Amino acid sequence: MNSYDIIRKPIITEKSMSGIAEKKYTFEVATSAGKVQIKQAIEEIFGVKVDKVNTQRIDGKKKRMGANEGKRADWKKAIVTLKADSKTIEFFEGMA
């Protein structure tokens, strides 16, 4: 699994944008990825120094469409904190 398979997409919400001031960035990641793999992928893709990684497994919501009932897919979220001397991730610049 390469770095671009591990990091799926950035999560851009009001809550995740408030963490940018403290150098905390939120990403959707592969469910099979561990914290060490996520750290290495972020450092390789963005060229930054990662201090720590916090992860959460999110259960998919149950949805109905008439009589049919289904479920959205489960996914994993990673909150990445950068070191104080690290540069910022340019992708998030100007969004906050």
N, C-alpha and C positions, 0 to 999 in steps of 0.2 A: 504494500500500500504506500503510495507516494504522498507527499505533503498536501497536494491539491485534492486528494481523495479524503484526507482526514478533515481538513477545514472546508466545510460545505459552503457557508455564506455568513456574512456579518448580520447581527441582529440590531436593527435600528429602531429603537423605541425611545420613548421619553425617559424611561428609567435607565436604560443602558447609556443614553447620551449624557446623563448627569454624572456618570462615573468617569467620563473622559478627563475631567479636571484632575482626578486622582490617578490617572494613567491606567484605568481599568477598561478593558474592551471586551465585548461579548460576541461570541460566535456560535453558530450551529455546527456541530462536529459529528463525525461518524460515531455510531453507537458502540462500535467495537474498539474505539481508540482510548488509550489510557492517558493519564496526565503527562507522562514523560514524552509520549509520542506527540501530543498536542503542543507541548513546549518546544520540541525540536521543529515541528512544522511551522509554527509561528515565527521562530527565529530564522528559519530558512527562507520563508516567503517574504517577510517584511523587513528582515535585516535589523531586528531589535533584540534587546536583552530582556528575557522574561524572568521575573522574580518568582511568581507562583501562579498556579492554575487551580481554580475551583470548578468542579463539574456538578451538573444536575441532570438526572434522567427525568424527562417529562413524558407523562402518559398521554396518549392521544385521546381527544374528546370523542364521546359517543355522539353520533349525528343521526337524524331521521329525515327521510324524504318520503312523506306519505306513510304507507305501511311498512316500507323497507327501513331497516335499521343497520347502521354500519359504524365503523370506528376509524378515526384518523390514525395515521402511523405514530408510533412512539418515536421520540427523538432525544438527543442529548445536547445540552447547552454548556459551554465553557466560558467562564469569566477569567480573563487573563490579566494579571497585574504586571506591569513592566517595572524594571528597576529605575531608581531615581535618576541615574546618570544615562539612561537609555533615551534615544530619540523617540518621537511620537510616531504613530502609524498615520501616514499621509492620507490614506483613504478616508479617514474620519474627519479630517480637517475641514472646517467650514460648515459642517453639519450641525454642530452644537450651538 
